[in-house]
Amino acid sequence: MKRTHLSPKCGAKLAMLVTTILLLTSGRLCAQTPRVKNILLIHGTFADGSGWQGVFRILTAKGYNVTVVQNPCSSLEEDVAAVKRAMDRETGSCILVGHSYGGSVITEAGSDERVVALVYVDGFAPDSGEMAIIQDPSLPDLTNGGVLPPDASGLVYFDRAKFHAGFCADLPASLADFMSASQIPGAVKAFSATITHAPWKTKPCWGILGTEDKAINPILLRRLYKRSNAKVTEIKGSSHVSFISHPREVAEVIDAAARTFD
């Protein structure tokens, strides 16, 4: 068999070409595969984990390992425990994403050393010593009384007659009807629990805000996000469930949060 010998000059050029290809390929892989791959999605009250389906599909297509935590909303302690059990099943760093009351859950769980960032989606971002549900009586109730008083079991429901207008006005009425019928109530003891430490003081966080949110007044959300130094994204015309009505915009914020660690 005849062997082909490369001159030293040609050999050097070939080596440079191979090196360039490897570097370019490596760059593409780094761009496609985020360093922080574990994303945990935590729902709030009156909704459940199924609402994250759109966000889940987008993020998994990007290569993330996404876990939807079905927290019981029975107490802050039990909800945080559910998040930590989910983290125990993962390897490496995690980003916690919390909607509504779920924002308080990720705040309490976020001090765990495995958590590198927090993303609040129309969610509470309480400070150390504050209750999980932050209220400001000076702000108008945009739900028109949609959040009902606690029942005999200490559970709080959203009035089904006001659910569409007060909770998810940008969703189809048929979907709103199903969500109201399958809503997860919140326990008073969960809402009144005290946050022990606010990790957003030392860890980066992002905040997503629906401009037409009626369940949590956008004025309050802007105030909380500003205090936590969150990178804020406002979704115009979106209700309290922007993660359902605008999954792509929400997923883009989560993706951007993960890529800050590349």
Buried (B, 14 or more C-beta within 10 A) or exposed (E): EEEEEEEEEEEEEEEEEEEEEEEEEEEEEEEEEBEBBBBBBBBBBBBBBEBBBBBBEBBEEBEBBBBBBBBEBBBBEBBBBBBBEBBEEBEEBBBBBBBBBBBBBBBBBBBBEBBBBBBBBBBBBBBEEBBBBBEEEEEEBBBEEBBBEBEEEBBBBBBBEBBBBBBBBBBEEEBBBEBBEEBBBBBBBBBEBEBEBBBBEEBBBBBBBBEBBBBBBBBBBBBBBEBBEBBBBBBEEBBBBBBBBBBEBBBBBBBEBBEBEE
